[in-house]
Amino acid sequence: MRYLFVFIFSLMLFFGCGEKESSVPEAGKDKYSIDSSEIVMEPADNPGEQFMMEYRFVKGDPYDYRISMISDVSQVTTADTTVSMSVHNSRVYLLRLTPREIDNDGTVDLECEITSAKLEMEGNGNKVTYVSDTIKTAGDKEKFAEHHSLINNPFSIRLNKRGEILEIYKADKLVNSFLEYRNLKDSATAEDKNNLKTQIIETMLKPLLIQIFREVPEKSIAKDSIWTVKQPSRQVLSFQLDQTSRFKIKDLEKLKDNKIAVISADLDTKVTGESRHTEQGVSYNFSKPVIFATGTIYFNVDNGFVHKVRTETSYETFISAEGPTPKGIQKMTKKEIIKNLSFVEKI
């Protein structure tokens, strides 16, 4: 049995759970800068009215977003000595969505393109920076293949009007670019390519897209309305996590002439499983993970899209283990804390 520590995207998957609107970033402004401010709005004319939330798109019109994710990971491991590690990770993606086909029921096929990205990771005295605009050489492309293969390689998604992602497809260009950058294009089998495509979709693309598309109810709602979205069960350490995202309409406000639903979000987590486990003579004792998640979503009711999102999550685990070694019985403990901030901005 393998015990894996959740990293970077873990709680973001659980949740899937600028004050100025423009098609491009403001002149002179760093396109990767994060706007973490709240939107300044006016009270709606009728804040208690009933309304429908549906995703609506205009065929051929581009919808540009900036998705930013900041993660801090700290670990303390104690055995013969105590070893501490901390990692700070930030990722910013600029993404364009273009509706290509829209069915009568509102289901839409969107072409998605990550046009640029900036990633920074810093930990224990080391720092790595990736900026897609600066990658020119074959060596740089090979070094950052898993990131650079996402850039300027359109793929497609199918989305219903409730914001449920039905399918992510046409990701072959991303796979081929990755293999080309790693000099594996000729040696990779069809099975290798399919496995890689699945991995890219599930671990890279889907976690990005569910930041933008939050599932909304099919019925009319109003201020104080509540709905829930069940998340897939997850196995973490020796525990099963059953999680439900909860959403509530806090307010109905107005930005220029558009009604904006202000939605609060949190996460209900039920943890089940055994705290103790023995494998190959080693006894493990797991504390139940401590999970916190909260967020605010601004949904443009009149035009049918997410305008801005801020989410905050934290995750804490503690493990102790005891087992035989050539030097006798040895004890070990490990504590890990992960804190994530994510922002979505329509630009």
N, C-alpha and C positions, 0 to 999 in steps of 0.2 A: 504493500500500500504506500502511495506517495503522498506527501503532504506539501502542498504548494502554497506559497505566500501570495496573497492577492497584491497586484501592483497596478499603478497608474489608472487603468481604465475600469477597474472592478466596480466601484460604486457608481461610476457614470453609467454603466450598463444597467445597474439596478434602477436608476431614475428614469430610464427610457421606457426612465422617467425620463448709442449716440442720440443724443437728443435731436440731432439734425438728420434728416433723411436725404441721401444722395446716392447716385449710382456709382460714384467713385469716392475714395477718401478725400478729405479736404486738402487743398493745396498746401504744401509745406508741412503736412502732418505725417508722421511715421505711420505707414499703412498697417504695421504690426502692433501699434500701441493699443492698449486695452482701455476701453471706456467702462469703468466700473460704477459710474454714477447712476442714480435713479432717474427715470424720465420725469421731467416737470410737465404736468398736465393740468387741465382744468376739470372741474366737476361736470359730469354729463348732464344734459338737459333733463333726463329722466333716469336717475341712477338705479331705480328699482324696477325698471322695465324688464320684460322677458325678451330673450334673444337666443339666436342659434349661433353656435360656433362651428364653422366648416372651413376646410382648406379650399381656397379657390384661386385659380391661376388664369392668366391670360396667355393663350397660346403664342409662343415665340418671344414673349417678353422675358428678359433676364431678371433673376432675383439674386442679389449678391449678399453674402453673409461673411462675417468674420467670427470664427470659432476659436476661443482661447481657453486653454486648460493649464492650470498651475498645480503642481503636486509636490508635497514635501513628505519624504519618507525618512523615518528614524528607526534604527534598530540598536538594541543593546543585547549582546550575547555574553553570558558569564559561564566560564568553565574553570580551567586553571587560572585564566586571566579574564579580564573584562575587555571586550572589544565593542566600541561604539562606531556606528556608521550613520551618516545622514546624506541624503540626496535631494537636491532641488531640481525640479524639472518643469520647464515651461514650453508649451507648444501653441503656435498660432497658425491657423489655416485660413486662407481666403478661398471661398468656394462660390461658384456660380451655378445656379439652377435655371434651366431653360425648359419650359413645358413644350413637348413635341406633339403629343396626342392627348385629347381629353374626351373621355367617354360620356355618354348621356347621364350616367349616374354620378359623375364627378370624379371618377377614378382617372388619374393622370399619369402619363409616362413622362418622366423628367430626365433630361440629360444633365448629368452632374460633372463638373470639372473643378478640381482643386488647382487654382491658377498659381498659387505661390504659398510658401510656408516658411516659418522660422522656428527652430527648435534649439533649446539650450538645456544642457544637463550639467550640473555642478555637484561634486561630492568628494569629500576627503582630499581636497587640494587639487583635484582634476576638473577641467572644464572642457566640454565639447559643444561646439556651436555649428548649426547647419542653417544656412539661408539659401533657399532654392535659387534665387536670382544670381548668386555668385558661383554656382557649380558649373564649371566649364570643362574640366579635364576628365579623361577616362578614369584616372585614379580617384578623383573625388566622387565620381558617379558610382564606382565600385564600393568605396568606403561607406557611402550613404545610400546604398541601393534601395533599402527598405523604405526610405523616405522619398527619395527622388523619383522612384518609379510611380508615385502617386501624382506627380506634377504634370499638368497639361495632357493627361491621358483620360479623356471623357469615358464615363460609364453611365449606366442608366438605372433608374429605380421606378417602381410602380407603386403608387400611393393612392389610398382611398381618401374620401373627403373628411373622414374622421382623423386622419393623420397616421393611420396604420401603414407601415411599410410592408407591402405585400411581396416584393421581390427586389433584389439587387442583381443586376445582370449586365452583360456586355463589359465585363471586367478583364477581357483577354489582353487588351493593350497594356494594362498595368502588369500583368504576369509576364508578358514578353519583354517589357522594358527591364523588369527586375532580373530576369534570366540573362538578358543581354549585358546589363551592367556587371553582373557577376561572372560573365563568360561561361554560362551554363546553357545557352540557348540550344546548342547542338546535342548536348548530352542528356537533357531532361526528357523523360518519357511522358506520354500522355497522362499517365497516372500522377506523375510528379506535378504536372501543370494543373491538373484538376485539384489536387490537394493544396497546392499553393494558392489557387484562386479562392478556394473555400476559406483558407486561413486569412487572406487579405480582406475578403468580404466580412468575415465574422469578427476579426480582431482590429481592423483598421477602419474600414468604411462604415460599418454599422454603428460603432460607437460614436463616430462623428455625426452621422445623420440623425440619430435619435436625440442629439442635442437640439436640433432644429424642429423636429416633428414630434410633438407631444399629443398623445391620443386624447380626443375630446368626445363628449357624450353625443348621442344621436338625437336627443330630445332638447326642447327649449329649456333654458336655465336662466337664472337671475342671481342677484347678489345673495351670498351665503349658500348657494347651491354647492353640493359636494358630490364628487364621483371618485371611483377608484379604478385602478388598472393593475391586474395581477401580473407579476413578473415571473419568468421561468424559475423554478427551484434551482438552487445551486448547492454544490458540495464544496465546503471550505473546511480544510483540516478534517476533523472527524465529525463535523456537524453538517446538517442540512439546513439551508436558509430558505424559508418561504417568505417572500416579500410582496408587499402591496403598496404601490404608489397612491397617495391620497392627494386630491386637488380640491381647492375651495375658491369660489369667486369672492375675492375680498372687496372689490369695488368695480364699478363701471365708470370710466372717466373719458375725457376727450383730449385728443392731440390734434391740433388744427381742426379739421372737420371730421375726423375719424373717431369712432367709438373704440376705446381700448379696454378690454377686460383684464383686470389685474388679478392674477391667480397665485395663491400660495400653494406650495407643494411640500409634502414631507413623506416619510417612508416608515411603514410599519413592518417590523421584522420579527419573525418567530424562529427561534433557534432550537433545533432538536438534535439529539445524538448523544453518544457516549463520550464522557470526558477522558476516560482512560483507555489506553490501547497498548498492547504489547506486540512487538514484532522483532524476530531474530534476537531475542534475549534483552531487548531494550524496552523499558517501560516509559510510556509517554503519558503526560497529564496535560490536557488542554483546557484552558479557561474559555468559556463561551465568548465569542467575539462581541465587542461593544461597537455598535454601529449607530451613527447619527447622520441624518440627511435633511436638508431644508432648501427651499428655493422660492424664487419669484419669477413668474412668466407674464410677459405683456403680449396679449394677443389682439391683433387688429381685427375687430369684428366685421367692419364694413368691407374690408378688402380680403380677408381670409388668409392671414399668414401670421406666423410668430414674428413679433417685432424685436423683442429683446428677452434674454433669459439670464438669470444669475442663480447658480446652485452651489451649495457648500456641503461637503461630505467629510466624514472622518470614520476611521476603522482602526480598531485596536485589538491585538491578539497577544496572548501570553502562553508560552509552552515551557514545560519543564520535562527533562528526560533523565533517566538513570540506567546505566548499563555497564557490562564488563568491558574492560580494556586490558591490554598487556600490563598496565600499571595498577590494575585493580578496578574496583567500582568507581565510575566517574559520573558526576552530576553536571547537568547543563541547563541553563534557562535562556530563553530568548523572548524579548518583548519587541513588538513592532507597532508603530503608529503611522498611519497614512492619512494625510489631510489633502483634500482636493478642493480647488475652486474652479468653476467653469463659467464662461460668459459666451453668450451668443448675441450678435448685433447684426441687424439688417443695415447694410451700408449703401 
